[in-house]
Amino acid sequence: KLVKFFESIGERDILKAMEKKDIPALLKALWNLTEKGVLVEYRSVFERLKDSNESVVRNFFKLVEEASEKDVRSAYKSFQGYMEKGRSLLEFYNSRGEHMQNLLSMLEFIEHLQWLLAKQGGAFYIPIYYQGGKGGLMFISGREYSVVFKLDYTEGFVAGLLKMPRSKELLDVLLFTDTESMAEKIRAGKELLQRMLLEEKIKLRSFSVSVSTKESVAETIRSNYGEGFLLLV
């Protein structure tokens, strides 16, 4: 019906643009028609697009009205890139959107948790990923500085409690794992840890590595910091 209408008013340029799928030429011809008082419903669409919040869209449709064909085609390339990016984002959202929303909800939960802990308990929690392990780490400020962490791996876990008095550069390190081989590797790194701490003028006052179950670690954390810190277990 639209093609027959264009034929009836002698608009061959529009028909050629449609046949060639020449979008810039088609839009330019449509705008010219609105200027002549034909297809006035298109004019409101053009006007809204010229006021778009997206500069690429806004600039392109302004050029359709005002600029030369060369300028319009140049702007159309940028517009095509913008549209392609939009399609890609839409495809990503349709395929991964729910997963991303779950991640964002988790991040929002962590943010609220951090605020609550910092306000009520002088603590700060962050999720951590290290060498294939994932878990959490919590900084605690009280009569002494403390760090509690736990990393879960495909097989086994590593957890730890680090404490240092506010007034002295002395560090106590208490580490846990559920495998003896992992415990041996950690014990072998004690001298390296001492050297690294001395570079920061911190003395390793105590160091222990225990082969433990998750339940045993949970009890240790509970006895030191209360139920609230069992999030790490």
C-alpha positions in Angstrom: 0.0 0.0 0.0 2.8 2.4 0.9 4.7 1.5 -2.4 1.5 2.2 -4.4 1.1 5.5 -2.6 4.7 6.6 -3.5 4.1 5.6 -7.1 0.9 7.6 -7.2 2.7 10.8 -6.1 5.7 10.2 -8.3 8.2 9.6 -5.6 10.6 7.4 -7.5 13.6 8.3 -5.3 12.0 6.7 -2.3 11.1 3.6 -4.3 14.7 3.3 -5.5 16.1 3.7 -2.0 13.7 1.0 -0.7 14.8 -1.4 -3.5 18.5 -0.8 -2.7 17.8 -0.8 1.1 19.6 2.6 1.1 18.5 3.7 4.6 20.1 7.2 4.6 18.5 8.1 1.2 15.2 6.7 2.3 15.1 8.7 5.5 16.2 11.9 3.7 13.4 11.4 1.1 10.8 10.8 3.9 11.9 13.9 5.7 11.5 15.9 2.5 8.0 14.6 2.1 7.1 15.8 5.7 8.4 19.2 4.7 5.9 19.2 1.8 3.1 18.3 4.2 3.0 14.6 3.2 3.3 11.8 5.7 3.0 14.3 8.6 2.9 11.4 11.1 6.6 10.7 10.3 7.5 14.3 11.3 6.7 13.7 15.0 8.9 10.5 14.9 11.8 12.5 13.4 11.4 15.2 16.0 11.5 12.8 18.9 14.6 11.1 17.5 16.3 14.5 17.1 15.8 15.0 20.8 17.1 11.6 21.8 19.3 11.3 24.9 21.8 9.3 22.8 24.1 11.7 20.9 24.7 9.2 18.1 20.9 9.0 17.4 20.3 12.7 17.9 23.2 13.8 15.6 22.2 11.4 12.8 18.6 12.5 12.6 19.5 16.1 12.8 21.8 15.6 9.8 18.9 13.8 7.9 17.1 17.1 8.1 19.9 19.6 7.7 23.0 18.2 6.0 24.3 16.9 2.7 24.0 13.3 1.6 27.7 12.8 2.2 27.3 13.9 5.8 24.3 11.8 6.4 26.0 8.7 5.1 29.0 9.3 7.4 26.7 9.8 10.4 24.8 6.7 9.4 27.9 4.5 9.8 28.2 5.7 13.4 24.5 5.1 13.9 24.8 1.6 12.5 27.6 0.8 15.0 25.4 2.1 17.8 22.5 0.0 16.7 24.7 -3.1 16.4 26.1 -2.5 19.9 22.5 -2.2 21.1 21.5 -5.5 19.5 24.6 -7.2 21.0 23.7 -5.9 24.4 20.1 -7.1 24.0 21.2 -10.6 23.0 23.6 -10.7 26.0 20.8 -9.6 28.3 18.4 -12.2 26.9 21.0 -14.9 27.3 22.7 -13.8 30.5 20.5 -11.2 32.0 19.0 -13.3 34.8 22.5 -14.5 35.8 23.8 -10.9 35.8 20.8 -9.8 37.9 21.6 -12.5 40.4 25.2 -11.2 40.6 24.1 -7.7 41.1 21.7 -8.8 43.8 24.6 -10.5 45.5 26.8 -7.4 45.2 24.0 -5.3 46.7 23.8 -7.7 49.6 27.6 -7.6 50.2 27.4 -3.8 50.1 24.7 -3.7 52.7 26.6 -6.3 54.8 29.8 -4.2 54.6 27.9 -1.1 55.8 26.2 -3.0 58.6 29.4 -4.6 59.9 31.4 -1.4 59.6 28.7 0.5 61.6 28.0 -2.1 64.3 31.1 -4.2 64.6 34.0 -2.2 63.1 34.4 -4.9 60.4 34.6 -5.0 56.7 33.9 -8.0 54.4 34.9 -8.6 50.8 34.6 -11.7 48.6 38.0 -13.0 47.4 39.3 -15.3 44.6 42.8 -16.6 44.7 44.5 -19.4 42.7 41.3 -21.1 41.9 39.8 -20.8 45.4 36.9 -18.5 46.3 35.6 -17.3 49.6 35.6 -14.3 51.8 37.9 -12.0 53.9 36.9 -9.9 56.8 38.8 -7.1 58.5 37.9 -6.4 62.1 38.9 -3.4 64.2 38.6 -3.6 68.0 41.1 -3.8 70.8 43.3 -5.4 68.2 43.4 -5.6 64.4 42.1 -8.9 63.1 41.7 -10.6 59.7 39.6 -13.7 59.2 39.5 -15.4 55.8 38.5 -18.7 54.2 39.1 -20.0 50.6 37.2 -23.1 49.3 38.8 -25.1 46.5 37.5 -28.0 44.4 39.1 -30.2 47.0 39.8 -28.8 50.5 39.9 -25.4 52.0 42.3 -22.9 53.7 41.2 -20.6 56.5 43.0 -18.3 58.8 42.9 -15.8 61.7 45.5 -13.0 61.9 45.7 -10.8 64.9 47.9 -7.8 65.7 47.8 -5.5 68.8 47.1 -1.8 68.1 50.1 -0.7 70.0 52.7 -3.3 68.8 54.0 -4.5 65.5 53.5 -8.2 66.4 51.5 -10.6 64.3 49.8 -13.9 65.4 48.9 -16.2 62.5 46.6 -19.2 63.0 45.9 -21.2 59.8 43.6 -24.2 59.1 43.2 -26.7 56.3 41.6 -30.1 55.9 44.5 -31.8 54.2 47.9 -32.6 55.6 49.7 -32.0 52.2 48.4 -28.5 52.1 49.3 -27.9 55.8 52.9 -29.0 55.0 53.2 -26.6 52.1 51.9 -23.7 54.3 54.4 -24.6 57.1 57.2 -24.6 54.5 56.4 -20.9 53.8 56.9 -19.7 57.3 60.4 -18.3 56.8 59.3 -16.5 53.6 56.4 -15.0 55.6 58.8 -13.8 58.3 61.0 -12.1 55.8 58.1 -10.4 54.1 56.8 -9.1 57.5 60.2 -7.8 58.6 60.3 -5.7 55.5 57.2 -4.0 56.9 58.8 -3.9 60.4 56.3 -6.5 61.7 57.5 -9.4 63.9 55.8 -12.8 63.5 55.0 -13.6 67.2 53.3 -16.9 66.6 52.5 -19.2 63.7 50.5 -22.4 63.6 48.9 -24.5 60.9 46.3 -27.1 61.9 44.6 -29.8 60.0 40.9 -29.3 60.9 37.4 -29.8 59.8 35.1 -26.9 58.8 33.1 -27.5 62.0 36.3 -27.0 64.1 37.1 -23.8 62.2 33.6 -22.5 62.7 33.9 -23.1 66.5 37.2 -21.2 66.6 35.7 -18.3 64.7 32.6 -18.3 66.9 34.6 -18.3 70.1 36.8 -15.4 68.9 34.2 -13.2 67.2 30.7 -14.5 67.7 28.0 -15.9 65.5 28.0 -13.0 63.1 31.3 -13.9 61.6 30.3 -17.5 60.7 29.4 -16.0 57.2 33.0 -16.9 56.4 32.5 -20.6 57.2 
